[in-house]
Structure formats: C-alpha cells, structure tokens
Amino acid sequence: MDLFEQDPSVEAEPVYRPLADRMRPANLAEYVGQSHLLGDGCLLRQAVEEDRLFSMIFWGPPGSGKTTLALLIAQETKAHFIRFSAVLSGVKEIRAVVEEAKDQLKYHGRRTILFVDEIHRFNKSQQDAFLPHVESGLITLIGATTENPSFEIIAPLLSRCRVMVLNAFSTGELRLILQRALTDKERGLGKQALEIEDGVLDLILSRCDGDARAALNNLEAAAMSVPADSPEGRVLTAETVAKYLERKAFLYDKTGEEHYNLISAFHKSLRGSDPDASLYWLGRMLAAGEDPLFIARRMVRMAAEDVGNADPNGLVIAVSAMQAFQLVGPPEGELLLAQAAVYLATAPKSNALYRAYGNVRQTIDRTGSLPVPLHIRNAPTKLMQDLGYGRDYRYAHDYEGAYVFQHYLPEGIRGTRFYAPSDRGYEKIIQERLKKWRKDAVKGDSESGQAAQRRKDEGKGST
C-alpha cells in the first residue's frame, strides 16, 4: 500500500468508480498514444523494460495519460513505489518518504520511485526538500504536471530530471479508447449492449479537446441518459447525447504558458499579415475567457511596433477599438476587436519606428546626459540670454516650406540617424521628404563648417 493512499478496504467498489478510472490500461500493451515515448527503441520504453528508470517530469495537458503512465511504470518496476499528491502533502510528508526510502534500501535493498502528481503545486522549499535525495539517487522522482516545468519547477531539480512531453490524444486514439470502453464487459459498458447511432462518437470527440478523461466522462453521461427499459432499445442518438455532453474548457491559463502562447500567436499572425490566423487566435483567447482589454492593448502596441508610420491610421483604429469595446462591452464588442485585428493584419508593415526608438535607448545608455545645444535652449531670463541660450535659433516658419537647416542633436552624437523609414505605405512619402531635408542638411552642414572656419581664421588674423 502507498504511504499516503487510503486503505483499499474503504475504496469505492468498481461499479461506483467513474468509467475513466475503470478503463485505465491494465498494462503498457493496452496504453494508447504517446508513441514518441513508448514506441520501440524509445528511451522511456527501454528504461521501463530494463527497469533502469531515471528521474523525470511528465508534462502534458489534462487527460493525456500522465498518471496512468506512472501507475503502469509502477507495475513494471521492481523498485518500491510511493505515490502522493502535491495538493495534499508538504515537507513533513516528504521527510516521511525519505525515511521510508532509506529503510527500503537498508533492509530490502530496493530503491524507491516517488510519483508526485501535480508537482507544480509544491512551492520552492518543498521542491528543495527533494533535491539532495534525487541527486544522491535515494529517490527516483516521477512528477506529473500540466504546467510548463520551465516556470514551475526549480532549476536545480529540473536539471536532474528529464522532461517527457505528453501530447493531447488524437481523434483516432480517442476513438479507439471509446470503442474499447463500449465493448469491454468487465470494466466498461459492454454489458449494457448499447447501440450507437452514426455520428455520436464524432459528437463526443468534438467536445473533449484531446482529453481522454473528458471523452470517457461524456460517453458515460450519454450512456446513463438512455433508460434501461426503453422500448426502442438502448440506442444512443446524437440528439439525446447532445443534451448531456459537457464541452471541455479550453486549455488556457491567464497567467501561465498558454496565455503567452496564444497572445504570441496572435501578435505574430498580425505581424505576418494573416487576417485568418489573426481572427482565429483572437477567437481562441476570447472563448477561453481572456480579458478583451488585454488583447486590445496588445493591438495598440502592435500598431506602433509593426505597422508604425507605414499606416499611421493603424494606431487610430486600434485605440478606437479598445475605447469602443469599453463602451459596448461583450459579446457585441468582440466584433470591434475583430475589425481592428483584420485592419492591422492587412495594413502595410514597418518596424522602422520600433528600431529607431531602440537605437535611441542604446545611444542614451552609452552617452549619458549630453548637454542641450545652446541655440535650442529656452531663454526666459536675461542671464540666460547673455550666456547664449537661444542665440542664432532659426524659427522654421520664417522659411520657405517651414524648413531650415540647423542642428538639434547634442554635439557628441550630431549627425546620427536613428529613424530609417521603409518604402512601404505612408513611410514611402516620409522617406522622400526626409531625403530632401537631409540633402539640405548636408549642404547646410558644409556651409556652417565653412563659416566656422572663416570665423576661426578671422580670429587668428586679429590676434
């Protein structure tokens, strides 16, 4: 018996156990899916067959078979196997496990495999408690988690474990699991002699999002909806089943990996000018319960970073959509976000502004607080005027086209070009305009240099 499990005498009778629990594979040969881990010649398959297990973390979505795989490994190994949940256990229980592992090694010559379900629930100090014993080999750790181990498992522990990624089940794999449940007379629904109408399994599979547990739970609920004494026989129809199906919540965590994965996919689809993918990822996030204003803020950012001055109206559209959503609210307001997404996805793109500002930040970090040139300083007092503040400043509106050459950057970085507009959209017009101004600037810079040299020469002559 496992250290932290209930006494088997008080466990539920098989008939009362959920179908998903009853239909757990009895051995590795029955296990469906994860062929990249359990196929012939794969590392995990060899480790199990040779009983040379190593510490590992099973990472995968709910219902992907993490716990089932760990329990099957327990059957195959000669090691002492302990299982407990991180939700119910703490450092005290970990110490008890360590003592039991020492006793097993000392008195029985057996190593201990510890399976920790939902290991991401352990805090840093609890994970630290494992570390020396995993490192020494006293405990072989198998952890299971739905969360990204990179974020949830401390680095020293993670470095001592192999991460095994379990994928959501494919539709074909789930269909096989459901068919087994329908025909198995000992653990499944085989004794009920259910007749399945065409399309019923497809309907069930469409609601489970690759989750075997959800698929089996839905099948069991549907089977219970058919009365045993029905005059038409025990027939599962699509119409009947639809009433009892429960759609699995989309895999999403507003602060976890999926939050960042989906917003990243959305932003990259906008940047990549794919309106269809942009609408899809927008819809996925909204369906999963993401804050619409978070999405709107990302579009505002994207409008400046990736569209920029190639289409300045992109920023106007993004801000307007965010403000309009606050006015209208969901669900009607979702269409406003969709409109903005399509506009941004199909707008001409330029990251020239993004790169320009990045260059500015780097230059400021490198050069520090360079003094403002005297001629563009404010001169509100006579002292400042006497010191040369504002002297020789040229007021642009006094010149043709409201442009006249003069330096505006500090002397240490004079002539630096931060902004290089693209030749796309409105930036092409900006590019042509700057080209003319910068040509005038080169000419003006040359004339200023010549004038300065003349003043220098005249100074020498007067001396």
C-alpha positions in Angstrom: 0.0 0.0 0.0 1.2 3.5 -0.8 2.2 5.6 2.2 -0.4 8.3 1.6 -3.2 6.3 -0.1 -6.4 5.3 1.6 -6.8 1.7 2.8 -8.1 -0.4 -0.1 -10.9 -1.6 2.1 -12.5 1.8 2.0 -12.1 2.4 -1.7 -15.1 2.7 -3.9 -16.5 -0.5 -5.4 -15.6 -0.9 -9.1 -19.2 -0.3 -10.1 -19.2 3.1 -8.5 -15.9 4.2 -9.9 -16.1 6.5 -12.9 -15.7 4.9 -16.3 -12.5 6.9 -16.9 -10.9 5.3 -13.9 -12.2 1.8 -14.6 -10.8 2.0 -18.2 -7.2 2.8 -17.2 -5.0 0.4 -19.2 -4.0 -2.7 -17.2 -0.6 -2.9 -18.8 1.7 -1.0 -21.2 0.4 -3.0 -24.1 -3.1 -1.5 -23.6 -1.7 2.0 -23.4 -2.9 4.2 -26.3 -0.8 7.1 -27.7 2.5 8.8 -26.8 4.3 6.6 -29.3 7.2 9.1 -29.3 7.8 8.0 -25.7 6.7 4.4 -25.7 7.5 3.2 -29.3 10.1 0.6 -30.0 13.6 1.8 -29.3 12.3 5.0 -27.4 14.2 6.0 -24.3 11.3 5.6 -21.9 10.2 2.2 -23.3 13.8 0.9 -22.9 14.1 2.3 -19.3 10.9 0.6 -18.3 11.7 -2.7 -19.9 15.2 -2.8 -18.4 13.9 -1.4 -15.0 16.5 1.3 -15.2 14.3 4.3 -14.5 15.6 7.8 -14.1 14.0 10.9 -12.5 11.6 12.5 -14.9 8.7 15.0 -15.3 5.6 14.1 -17.3 4.4 17.4 -18.8 1.1 17.4 -20.7 -2.4 18.7 -20.9 -5.2 17.3 -18.7 -6.3 13.8 -19.7 -3.2 13.0 -21.7 -2.4 9.9 -19.6 0.3 11.2 -17.2 -0.9 9.5 -14.0 -1.9 6.3 -15.9 1.6 6.0 -17.4 3.2 6.5 -14.0 1.0 3.7 -12.5 1.9 1.4 -15.3 5.5 2.0 -14.7 4.9 1.1 -11.1 3.7 -2.3 -12.1 6.7 -2.9 -14.3 9.4 -1.9 -11.8 10.9 -4.0 -9.0 11.6 -0.8 -7.1 9.5 0.4 -4.1 6.8 2.7 -5.5 5.2 5.6 -3.5 2.5 7.9 -4.8 1.1 11.0 -3.4 -0.4 14.3 -4.5 1.3 17.6 -4.1 -2.1 19.1 -3.3 -2.4 17.2 0.0 1.3 16.8 1.0 4.0 19.0 2.3 7.5 18.9 3.7 6.5 16.7 6.6 5.3 14.0 4.3 8.4 14.4 2.1 10.5 13.7 5.2 8.5 10.6 5.9 9.0 9.4 2.3 12.8 9.9 2.6 12.8 7.8 5.8 10.8 5.1 4.1 13.2 5.2 1.2 16.2 4.8 3.5 14.5 1.8 5.2 13.7 0.1 1.9 17.3 0.5 0.7 18.7 -0.6 4.0 16.5 -3.6 4.8 15.3 -4.8 1.4 17.9 -3.5 -1.0 15.2 -1.7 -3.0 15.4 1.7 -4.4 12.3 4.0 -4.2 10.3 5.6 -7.0 8.3 8.5 -5.9 5.4 9.6 -8.1 4.2 13.2 -7.3 1.0 14.2 -9.1 0.6 17.9 -9.8 4.2 18.6 -8.7 3.9 22.2 -9.8 1.8 22.7 -6.6 4.9 22.3 -4.5 6.5 25.6 -3.5 10.2 26.2 -3.7 11.1 25.0 -0.2 9.1 21.8 -0.8 10.9 21.2 -4.1 14.2 21.9 -2.3 13.5 19.1 0.1 13.6 16.6 -2.8 16.8 17.9 -4.2 19.6 16.1 -2.2 17.8 12.8 -2.3 17.1 12.9 -6.0 20.7 13.9 -6.6 22.0 11.1 -4.4 19.8 8.5 -6.1 17.9 7.6 -3.0 14.7 8.6 -4.7 13.8 8.3 -8.4 11.3 11.1 -8.9 8.5 10.9 -11.4 6.5 14.2 -11.4 3.3 15.0 -13.4 2.2 18.5 -14.3 0.0 20.4 -16.7 2.2 23.5 -16.2 5.4 24.4 -18.1 8.2 22.9 -15.9 10.5 25.8 -17.0 8.3 28.1 -14.9 7.0 25.8 -12.1 10.0 23.5 -11.3 13.1 25.0 -9.6 16.1 24.9 -11.9 18.3 22.6 -9.7 15.6 20.0 -9.6 14.7 20.4 -13.2 18.3 19.9 -14.2 18.3 16.5 -12.5 15.1 15.3 -14.3 14.3 14.5 -17.9 11.2 16.3 -19.1 8.8 13.9 -21.0 6.2 15.8 -23.0 2.9 14.1 -23.4 0.6 15.2 -26.2 -3.1 15.6 -26.2 -4.7 12.5 -27.8 -5.5 12.5 -31.4 -9.1 11.9 -32.6 -8.2 8.4 -33.8 -6.6 7.5 -30.5 -9.6 8.8 -28.6 -12.0 6.9 -30.8 -10.1 3.7 -30.0 -10.3 4.4 -26.3 -14.1 5.0 -26.5 -14.7 1.8 -28.6 -12.8 -0.2 -26.0 -15.0 1.2 -23.3 -18.1 0.4 -25.3 -17.1 -3.3 -25.8 -15.3 -4.1 -22.5 -17.8 -6.1 -20.4 -15.6 -6.2 -17.3 -14.6 -2.6 -16.8 -16.6 -0.7 -19.5 -20.1 -0.5 -20.9 -20.1 -3.8 -22.8 -22.8 -5.4 -20.7 -25.2 -2.6 -21.5 -25.4 -3.6 -25.2 -25.6 0.0 -26.4 -26.4 0.7 -30.0 -24.5 3.8 -31.2 -26.1 5.9 -33.9 -23.8 7.3 -36.7 -22.1 10.5 -35.7 -22.4 10.0 -31.9 -18.8 9.3 -31.3 -17.8 12.2 -33.5 -20.0 14.4 -31.5 -18.4 13.2 -28.2 -14.9 13.6 -29.6 -15.6 17.2 -30.8 -16.3 18.2 -27.2 -13.2 16.8 -25.4 -10.3 18.7 -26.9 -7.9 15.7 -26.9 -8.7 14.8 -23.3 -9.3 11.1 -22.7 -10.9 11.6 -19.3 -13.4 14.2 -20.7 -14.2 11.8 -23.6 -14.9 8.9 -21.3 -16.9 11.0 -18.9 -19.1 12.3 -21.7 -19.6 8.8 -23.0 -20.6 7.6 -19.5 -23.0 10.5 -19.1 -24.6 9.8 -22.5 -25.0 6.1 -21.7 -26.7 7.0 -18.4 -29.2 9.1 -20.4 -30.7 6.0 -22.1 -33.3 4.2 -19.8 -32.6 0.5 -19.4 -36.3 -0.2 -20.2 -36.5 2.0 -23.3 -39.0 0.4 -25.8 -36.7 1.4 -28.7 -33.8 -0.4 -27.1 -30.6 1.2 -25.7 -29.8 3.5 -28.6 -27.5 6.4 -28.2 -28.7 9.1 -30.7 -26.9 12.3 -31.5 -29.9 14.3 -30.4 -30.0 12.6 -27.0 -26.3 12.7 -26.4 -26.0 16.4 -27.2 -28.2 17.2 -24.2 -25.8 15.5 -21.8 -22.5 16.5 -23.2 -20.2 18.9 -21.4 -17.8 20.9 -23.5 -14.3 20.7 -22.1 -13.0 24.1 -21.1 -10.3 25.3 -23.5 -6.8 24.7 -22.3 -5.8 28.1 -21.0 -4.3 29.9 -18.0 -4.4 33.7 -17.8 -1.0 33.7 -16.1 0.5 30.6 -17.5 2.2 29.3 -20.6 -1.0 29.1 -22.8 -1.7 32.8 -22.0 1.7 33.7 -23.5 1.5 31.1 -26.3 -1.8 32.4 -27.6 -1.1 36.1 -27.4 2.2 35.4 -29.1 0.5 33.5 -31.9 -2.0 36.4 -32.3 0.7 39.1 -32.4 2.8 37.1 -34.9 -0.2 36.5 -37.1 -1.0 40.2 -37.2 2.7 41.0 -37.9 2.7 38.3 -40.6 -0.3 39.8 -42.4 -2.5 36.8 -42.0 -6.1 38.0 -41.2 -7.5 34.5 -41.0 -5.0 33.3 -38.4 -5.4 36.6 -36.5 -9.1 36.2 -36.2 -8.7 32.5 -35.2 -6.3 33.3 -32.3 -8.4 36.3 -31.3 -11.4 34.0 -31.1 -9.5 31.3 -29.2 -8.5 33.8 -26.5 -11.9 35.3 -26.2 -13.6 31.8 -26.0 -11.1 30.8 -23.2 -12.0 33.9 -21.1 -9.1 36.2 -21.8 -9.5 39.8 -20.8 -10.6 41.6 -24.1 -8.8 44.8 -23.0 -5.6 42.9 -22.6 -5.9 41.8 -26.3 -6.9 45.4 -27.3 -3.8 46.8 -25.5 -1.6 44.3 -27.4 -3.1 45.5 -30.7 -2.3 49.1 -29.7 1.3 48.1 -29.1 1.4 46.1 -32.3 0.1 49.1 -34.3 3.2 51.1 -33.3 5.7 48.3 -33.3 4.9 46.5 -36.5 2.7 48.9 -38.6 4.1 52.2 -37.4 4.2 55.0 -39.9 3.6 52.7 -42.9 0.0 53.2 -41.9 -0.4 55.7 -39.1 -4.2 55.1 -39.1 -3.5 51.6 -37.7 -2.9 53.2 -34.2 -6.0 55.2 -34.5 -8.0 52.1 -35.4 -6.5 50.1 -32.5 -7.1 52.8 -29.9 -10.6 53.4 -31.2 -11.4 49.6 -31.0 -10.2 49.5 -27.4 -12.3 52.5 -26.4 -15.3 51.3 -28.4 -15.2 47.9 -26.6 -15.2 49.7 -23.3 -18.4 51.5 -24.4 -20.2 48.5 -26.0 -18.9 45.6 -23.9 -19.1 41.8 -24.7 -20.2 40.0 -26.7 -21.1 42.7 -29.3 -17.8 44.5 -28.6 -15.8 41.4 -29.8 -16.6 42.3 -33.4 -14.9 45.7 -32.9 -11.7 43.9 -31.8 -12.1 41.6 -34.9 -12.3 44.6 -37.2 -9.2 46.2 -35.7 -7.3 42.8 -36.0 -8.2 42.5 -39.7 -7.2 46.1 -40.4 -3.8 45.7 -38.6 -3.2 42.3 -40.3 -3.8 43.7 -43.8 -2.0 47.1 -43.2 1.5 47.7 -44.7 4.1 46.9 -42.2 7.2 48.7 -40.9 9.2 48.3 -37.7 11.3 51.4 -38.5 9.9 53.3 -35.6 10.5 50.4 -33.2 14.1 50.1 -34.4 14.6 53.8 -34.3 13.5 54.1 -30.7 15.6 51.1 -29.7 18.6 52.8 -31.2 17.8 56.0 -29.2 17.6 54.0 -26.0 21.0 52.4 -26.7 22.6 55.7 -27.5 21.3 57.3 -24.3 22.6 54.4 -22.3 26.0 54.8 -24.0 26.4 58.6 -24.0 24.5 59.7 -20.8 23.3 63.3 -20.3 24.7 65.2 -23.2 24.1 69.0 -23.0 21.3 70.6 -25.0 22.8 72.8 -27.8 22.7 76.5 -26.8 20.7 77.7 -29.8 17.7 75.5 -28.9 17.7 76.1 -25.2 14.9 78.1 -23.5 16.0 81.6 -22.5 13.4 83.1 -20.2 15.8 85.4 -18.3 18.4 88.0 -19.3 21.2 86.0 -17.7 20.4 83.0 -19.9 20.2 85.3 -22.9 23.6 86.7 -22.0 25.0 83.2 -21.8 23.9 82.5 -25.3 20.7 80.5 -24.6 18.6 80.6 -27.8 21.1 82.6 -29.7 21.0 82.0 -33.5 17.9 79.8 -33.3 16.1 79.7 -36.6 12.3 79.7 -36.4 11.2 77.2 -39.1 8.0 79.0 -40.1 10.0 82.0 -41.2 11.5 79.9 -44.0 10.1 78.5 -47.3 8.3 75.2 -46.7 8.6 75.7 -42.9 12.1 74.1 -43.1 15.5 75.4 -42.4 18.7 73.5 -41.6 20.1 73.7 -38.1 21.4 71.1 -35.7 19.1 69.8 -33.0 21.1 66.8 -31.5 23.9 67.3 -28.9 27.3 67.8 -30.4 28.6 64.3 -29.3 26.0 62.5 -31.5 25.5 65.2 -34.1 24.6 63.7 -37.5 23.3 60.4 -36.1 20.4 58.9 -38.0 18.0 56.9 -35.8 15.0 56.7 -38.0 15.2 54.9 -41.4 11.7 54.7 -42.9 10.8 51.9 -45.2 9.5 52.3 -48.7 6.1 50.9 -47.7 2.8 52.7 -47.3 2.9 56.2 -45.9 6.6 55.8 -44.9 7.5 56.0 -48.6 6.3 59.6 -48.5 8.2 60.2 -45.3 11.3 58.7 -46.8 11.1 61.1 -49.8 10.6 64.1 -47.6 13.5 63.2 -45.3 15.7 62.5 -48.3 15.3 66.1 -49.4 15.7 67.6 -45.9 18.8 65.5 -45.2 20.3 66.6 -48.5 19.7 70.2 -47.4 21.2 69.3 -44.1 24.4 68.1 -45.6 24.6 71.3 -47.7 23.9 73.4 -44.6 26.3 71.4 -42.5 29.0 72.1 -45.1 28.2 75.8 -45.2 28.2 76.0 -41.4 31.6 74.4 -41.3 33.0 76.8 -43.8 31.5 79.8 -41.9 33.0 78.5 -38.6 36.4 78.1 -40.3 36.2 81.7 -41.6 35.4 82.9 -38.1 38.4 80.9 -36.8 40.7 82.4 -39.4 39.5 85.9 -38.8 40.2 85.4 -35.1 43.7 84.4 -35.9 44.2 87.4 -38.1 43.0 89.9 -35.4 45.4 88.3 -33.0 
